[in-house]
Amino acid sequence: MNRDLVIFCKRIRAVFQNDRDKIDLSFFSGFPKNSCRGASIFLGYLLKQHFPDSVTQ
């Protein structure tokens, strides 16, 4: 796996974990429980923005 992608994903997860109460989306308040779908969608969007040539499914 691309090292940059792994680093990016770890940083995003840290933001989700540390700032979950500040993210004004209902499904983030309980991160990491009961937030997989929303977090995955958001992560996919961010990955596509920062790595436009990658394939996100």
Biopython code that builds the backbone (N, CA, C, O; Angstrom):
import numpy as np
from Bio.PDB.StructureBuilder import StructureBuilder

atoms = [
    (1, "MET", "N", (0.844, -1.179, 0.000)),
    (1, "MET", "CA", (0.000, 0.000, 0.000)),
    (1, "MET", "C", (0.887, 1.240, 0.000)),
    (1, "MET", "O", (1.976, 1.248, 0.574)),
    (2, "ASN", "N", (0.407, 2.255, -0.639)),
    (2, "ASN", "CA", (1.148, 3.495, -0.736)),
    (2, "ASN", "C", (1.360, 4.095, 0.659)),
    (2, "ASN", "O", (0.403, 4.302, 1.406)),
    (3, "ARG", "N", (2.595, 4.364, 0.993)),
    (3, "ARG", "CA", (2.949, 4.891, 2.319)),
    (3, "ARG", "C", (2.246, 6.212, 2.619)),
    (3, "ARG", "O", (1.811, 6.437, 3.748)),
    (4, "ASP", "N", (2.132, 7.086, 1.618)),
    (4, "ASP", "CA", (1.458, 8.374, 1.811)),
    (4, "ASP", "C", (-0.011, 8.187, 2.172)),
    (4, "ASP", "O", (-0.547, 8.925, 2.999)),
    (5, "LEU", "N", (-0.664, 7.204, 1.559)),
    (5, "LEU", "CA", (-2.065, 6.930, 1.873)),
    (5, "LEU", "C", (-2.233, 6.467, 3.314)),
    (5, "LEU", "O", (-3.165, 6.881, 4.003)),
    (6, "VAL", "N", (-1.334, 5.614, 3.759)),
    (6, "VAL", "CA", (-1.401, 5.099, 5.129)),
    (6, "VAL", "C", (-1.201, 6.242, 6.126)),
    (6, "VAL", "O", (-1.947, 6.357, 7.098)),
    (7, "ILE", "N", (-0.211, 7.070, 5.890)),
    (7, "ILE", "CA", (0.044, 8.212, 6.776)),
    (7, "ILE", "C", (-1.159, 9.146, 6.794)),
    (7, "ILE", "O", (-1.579, 9.599, 7.859)),
    (8, "PHE", "N", (-1.709, 9.434, 5.630)),
    (8, "PHE", "CA", (-2.868, 10.311, 5.525)),
    (8, "PHE", "C", (-4.048, 9.739, 6.314)),
    (8, "PHE", "O", (-4.699, 10.463, 7.069)),
    (9, "CYS", "N", (-4.322, 8.457, 6.143)),
    (9, "CYS", "CA", (-5.442, 7.822, 6.838)),
    (9, "CYS", "C", (-5.250, 7.840, 8.353)),
    (9, "CYS", "O", (-6.209, 8.050, 9.096)),
    (10, "LYS", "N", (-4.038, 7.626, 8.809)),
    (10, "LYS", "CA", (-3.765, 7.680, 10.249)),
    (10, "LYS", "C", (-3.984, 9.082, 10.799)),
    (10, "LYS", "O", (-4.485, 9.244, 11.911)),
    (11, "ARG", "N", (-3.617, 10.081, 10.035)),
    (11, "ARG", "CA", (-3.834, 11.466, 10.478)),
    (11, "ARG", "C", (-5.321, 11.801, 10.529)),
    (11, "ARG", "O", (-5.779, 12.452, 11.467)),
    (12, "ILE", "N", (-6.065, 11.365, 9.538)),
    (12, "ILE", "CA", (-7.507, 11.615, 9.519)),
    (12, "ILE", "C", (-8.179, 10.904, 10.690)),
    (12, "ILE", "O", (-9.072, 11.464, 11.325)),
    (13, "ARG", "N", (-7.756, 9.678, 10.978)),
    (13, "ARG", "CA", (-8.335, 8.949, 12.105)),
    (13, "ARG", "C", (-8.048, 9.681, 13.421)),
    (13, "ARG", "O", (-8.905, 9.734, 14.302)),
    (14, "ALA", "N", (-6.869, 10.232, 13.547)),
    (14, "ALA", "CA", (-6.532, 10.991, 14.751)),
    (14, "ALA", "C", (-7.438, 12.212, 14.892)),
    (14, "ALA", "O", (-7.863, 12.544, 15.999)),
    (15, "VAL", "N", (-7.732, 12.874, 13.789)),
    (15, "VAL", "CA", (-8.658, 14.014, 13.830)),
    (15, "VAL", "C", (-10.042, 13.536, 14.249)),
    (15, "VAL", "O", (-10.679, 14.157, 15.099)),
    (16, "PHE", "N", (-10.514, 12.439, 13.661)),
    (16, "PHE", "CA", (-11.815, 11.882, 14.042)),
    (16, "PHE", "C", (-11.848, 11.580, 15.537)),
    (16, "PHE", "O", (-12.815, 11.910, 16.223)),
    (17, "GLN", "N", (-10.796, 10.957, 16.032)),
    (17, "GLN", "CA", (-10.740, 10.558, 17.433)),
    (17, "GLN", "C", (-10.655, 11.765, 18.370)),
    (17, "GLN", "O", (-11.392, 11.844, 19.353)),
    (18, "ASN", "N", (-9.773, 12.684, 18.071)),
    (18, "ASN", "CA", (-9.514, 13.816, 18.967)),
    (18, "ASN", "C", (-10.581, 14.911, 18.906)),
    (18, "ASN", "O", (-10.832, 15.596, 19.897)),
    (19, "ASP", "N", (-11.200, 15.068, 17.751)),
    (19, "ASP", "CA", (-12.133, 16.177, 17.564)),
    (19, "ASP", "C", (-13.564, 15.727, 17.301)),
    (19, "ASP", "O", (-14.361, 16.497, 16.765)),
    (20, "ARG", "N", (-13.898, 14.510, 17.663)),
    (20, "ARG", "CA", (-15.235, 13.974, 17.360)),
    (20, "ARG", "C", (-16.358, 14.827, 17.943)),
    (20, "ARG", "O", (-17.436, 14.903, 17.353)),
    (21, "ASP", "N", (-16.130, 15.465, 19.083)),
    (21, "ASP", "CA", (-17.164, 16.312, 19.678)),
    (21, "ASP", "C", (-17.288, 17.662, 18.983)),
    (21, "ASP", "O", (-18.301, 18.347, 19.129)),
    (22, "LYS", "N", (-16.266, 18.045, 18.232)),
    (22, "LYS", "CA", (-16.276, 19.328, 17.532)),
    (22, "LYS", "C", (-16.800, 19.204, 16.101)),
    (22, "LYS", "O", (-17.179, 20.202, 15.488)),
    (23, "ILE", "N", (-16.822, 17.980, 15.571)),
    (23, "ILE", "CA", (-17.314, 17.747, 14.213)),
    (23, "ILE", "C", (-18.835, 17.757, 14.270)),
    (23, "ILE", "O", (-19.441, 16.905, 14.920)),
    (24, "ASP", "N", (-19.440, 18.702, 13.604)),
    (24, "ASP", "CA", (-20.882, 18.920, 13.705)),
    (24, "ASP", "C", (-21.662, 18.001, 12.756)),
    (24, "ASP", "O", (-22.431, 18.466, 11.915)),
    (25, "LEU", "N", (-21.456, 16.725, 12.903)),
    (25, "LEU", "CA", (-22.193, 15.710, 12.165)),
    (25, "LEU", "C", (-22.638, 14.652, 13.170)),
    (25, "LEU", "O", (-21.827, 14.173, 13.962)),
    (26, "SER", "N", (-23.888, 14.292, 13.147)),
    (26, "SER", "CA", (-24.448, 13.427, 14.189)),
    (26, "SER", "C", (-23.730, 12.093, 14.336)),
    (26, "SER", "O", (-23.599, 11.591, 15.452)),
    (27, "PHE", "N", (-23.270, 11.515, 13.256)),
    (27, "PHE", "CA", (-22.662, 10.193, 13.336)),
    (27, "PHE", "C", (-21.222, 10.201, 13.845)),
    (27, "PHE", "O", (-20.635, 9.132, 14.008)),
    (28, "PHE", "N", (-20.638, 11.367, 14.101)),
    (28, "PHE", "CA", (-19.266, 11.414, 14.607)),
    (28, "PHE", "C", (-19.173, 11.486, 16.122)),
    (28, "PHE", "O", (-18.097, 11.257, 16.674)),
    (29, "SER", "N", (-20.243, 11.791, 16.801)),
    (29, "SER", "CA", (-20.162, 11.983, 18.253)),
    (29, "SER", "C", (-19.732, 10.723, 18.990)),
    (29, "SER", "O", (-19.113, 10.816, 20.050)),
    (30, "GLY", "N", (-20.041, 9.561, 18.461)),
    (30, "GLY", "CA", (-19.671, 8.311, 19.123)),
    (30, "GLY", "C", (-18.468, 7.620, 18.517)),
    (30, "GLY", "O", (-18.230, 6.445, 18.794)),
    (31, "PHE", "N", (-17.708, 8.321, 17.699)),
    (31, "PHE", "CA", (-16.560, 7.697, 17.029)),
    (31, "PHE", "C", (-15.648, 7.032, 18.051)),
    (31, "PHE", "O", (-15.366, 7.646, 19.080)),
    (32, "PRO", "N", (-15.178, 5.823, 17.826)),
    (32, "PRO", "CA", (-15.283, 4.991, 16.632)),
    (32, "PRO", "C", (-16.481, 4.046, 16.616)),
    (32, "PRO", "O", (-16.650, 3.306, 15.647)),
    (33, "LYS", "N", (-17.308, 4.046, 17.643)),
    (33, "LYS", "CA", (-18.485, 3.165, 17.651)),
    (33, "LYS", "C", (-19.620, 3.804, 16.860)),
    (33, "LYS", "O", (-19.864, 5.007, 16.958)),
    (34, "ASN", "N", (-20.304, 2.984, 16.081)),
    (34, "ASN", "CA", (-21.487, 3.412, 15.331)),
    (34, "ASN", "C", (-21.222, 4.577, 14.381)),
    (34, "ASN", "O", (-22.105, 5.404, 14.155)),
    (35, "SER", "N", (-20.038, 4.648, 13.836)),
    (35, "SER", "CA", (-19.741, 5.747, 12.911)),
    (35, "SER", "C", (-18.970, 5.276, 11.685)),
    (35, "SER", "O", (-18.453, 6.097, 10.927)),
    (36, "CYS", "N", (-18.888, 3.986, 11.484)),
    (36, "CYS", "CA", (-18.076, 3.449, 10.384)),
    (36, "CYS", "C", (-18.517, 3.958, 9.020)),
    (36, "CYS", "O", (-17.688, 4.357, 8.203)),
    (37, "ARG", "N", (-19.818, 3.943, 8.776)),
    (37, "ARG", "CA", (-20.305, 4.350, 7.463)),
    (37, "ARG", "C", (-19.977, 5.814, 7.177)),
    (37, "ARG", "O", (-19.419, 6.133, 6.127)),
    (38, "GLY", "N", (-20.318, 6.691, 8.096)),
    (38, "GLY", "CA", (-20.057, 8.118, 7.895)),
    (38, "GLY", "C", (-18.582, 8.430, 7.804)),
    (38, "GLY", "O", (-18.156, 9.215, 6.957)),
    (39, "ALA", "N", (-17.795, 7.813, 8.682)),
    (39, "ALA", "CA", (-16.351, 8.045, 8.661)),
    (39, "ALA", "C", (-15.741, 7.534, 7.365)),
    (39, "ALA", "O", (-14.830, 8.157, 6.821)),
    (40, "SER", "N", (-16.233, 6.406, 6.866)),
    (40, "SER", "CA", (-15.714, 5.852, 5.611)),
    (40, "SER", "C", (-16.040, 6.746, 4.427)),
    (40, "SER", "O", (-15.204, 6.958, 3.548)),
    (41, "ILE", "N", (-17.256, 7.267, 4.410)),
    (41, "ILE", "CA", (-17.640, 8.175, 3.318)),
    (41, "ILE", "C", (-16.778, 9.435, 3.347)),
    (41, "ILE", "O", (-16.274, 9.878, 2.315)),
    (42, "PHE", "N", (-16.617, 9.998, 4.525)),
    (42, "PHE", "CA", (-15.809, 11.206, 4.670)),
    (42, "PHE", "C", (-14.355, 10.941, 4.296)),
    (42, "PHE", "O", (-13.733, 11.751, 3.607)),
    (43, "LEU", "N", (-13.811, 9.814, 4.744)),
    (43, "LEU", "CA", (-12.435, 9.447, 4.406)),
    (43, "LEU", "C", (-12.287, 9.266, 2.901)),
    (43, "LEU", "O", (-11.313, 9.739, 2.316)),
    (44, "GLY", "N", (-13.234, 8.593, 2.273)),
    (44, "GLY", "CA", (-13.178, 8.408, 0.819)),
    (44, "GLY", "C", (-13.164, 9.732, 0.077)),
    (44, "GLY", "O", (-12.426, 9.900, -0.893)),
    (45, "TYR", "N", (-13.982, 10.672, 0.537)),
    (45, "TYR", "CA", (-14.015, 12.002, -0.072)),
    (45, "TYR", "C", (-12.660, 12.699, 0.066)),
    (45, "TYR", "O", (-12.136, 13.255, -0.900)),
    (46, "LEU", "N", (-12.099, 12.663, 1.279)),
    (46, "LEU", "CA", (-10.799, 13.308, 1.502)),
    (46, "LEU", "C", (-9.688, 12.650, 0.696)),
    (46, "LEU", "O", (-8.820, 13.336, 0.155)),
    (47, "LEU", "N", (-9.711, 11.321, 0.615)),
    (47, "LEU", "CA", (-8.702, 10.619, -0.180)),
    (47, "LEU", "C", (-8.785, 11.035, -1.641)),
    (47, "LEU", "O", (-7.759, 11.269, -2.279)),
    (48, "LYS", "N", (-9.996, 11.127, -2.173)),
    (48, "LYS", "CA", (-10.164, 11.503, -3.571)),
    (48, "LYS", "C", (-9.678, 12.934, -3.815)),
    (48, "LYS", "O", (-9.153, 13.230, -4.889)),
    (49, "GLN", "N", (-9.846, 13.818, -2.837)),
    (49, "GLN", "CA", (-9.384, 15.194, -2.970)),
    (49, "GLN", "C", (-7.859, 15.295, -2.958)),
    (49, "GLN", "O", (-7.278, 16.076, -3.711)),
    (50, "HIS", "N", (-7.218, 14.507, -2.106)),
    (50, "HIS", "CA", (-5.764, 14.589, -1.948)),
    (50, "HIS", "C", (-4.995, 13.636, -2.856)),
    (50, "HIS", "O", (-3.817, 13.859, -3.135)),
    (51, "PHE", "N", (-5.647, 12.588, -3.313)),
    (51, "PHE", "CA", (-5.020, 11.607, -4.200)),
    (51, "PHE", "C", (-5.965, 11.351, -5.370)),
    (51, "PHE", "O", (-6.532, 10.262, -5.469)),
    (52, "PRO", "N", (-6.148, 12.330, -6.261)),
    (52, "PRO", "CA", (-7.155, 12.227, -7.320)),
    (52, "PRO", "C", (-6.951, 11.076, -8.305)),
    (52, "PRO", "O", (-7.909, 10.658, -8.955)),
    (53, "ASP", "N", (-5.746, 10.560, -8.431)),
    (53, "ASP", "CA", (-5.496, 9.464, -9.357)),
    (53, "ASP", "C", (-5.773, 8.097, -8.747)),
    (53, "ASP", "O", (-5.728, 7.085, -9.446)),
    (54, "SER", "N", (-6.059, 8.061, -7.443)),
    (54, "SER", "CA", (-6.337, 6.785, -6.795)),
    (54, "SER", "C", (-7.778, 6.366, -7.039)),
    (54, "SER", "O", (-8.629, 7.192, -7.366)),
    (55, "VAL", "N", (-8.041, 5.078, -6.876)),
    (55, "VAL", "CA", (-9.385, 4.536, -7.063)),
    (55, "VAL", "C", (-9.999, 4.345, -5.676)),
    (55, "VAL", "O", (-9.442, 3.641, -4.835)),
    (56, "THR", "N", (-11.149, 4.977, -5.446)),
    (56, "THR", "CA", (-11.862, 4.859, -4.178)),
    (56, "THR", "C", (-13.185, 4.157, -4.441)),
    (56, "THR", "O", (-13.970, 4.587, -5.286)),
    (57, "GLN", "N", (-13.426, 3.071, -3.707)),
    (57, "GLN", "CA", (-14.674, 2.318, -3.896)),
    (57, "GLN", "C", (-15.479, 2.302, -2.634)),
    (57, "GLN", "O", (-16.561, 1.717, -2.599)),
]
sb = StructureBuilder()
sb.init_structure("model")
sb.init_model(0)
sb.init_chain("A")
sb.init_seg("    ")
for serial, (resi, resn, name, xyz) in enumerate(atoms, 1):
    if name == "N":
        sb.init_residue(resn, " ", resi, " ")
    sb.init_atom(name, np.array(xyz, "f"), 0.0, 1.0, " ", f" {name:<3s}", serial, name[0])
structure = sb.get_structure()
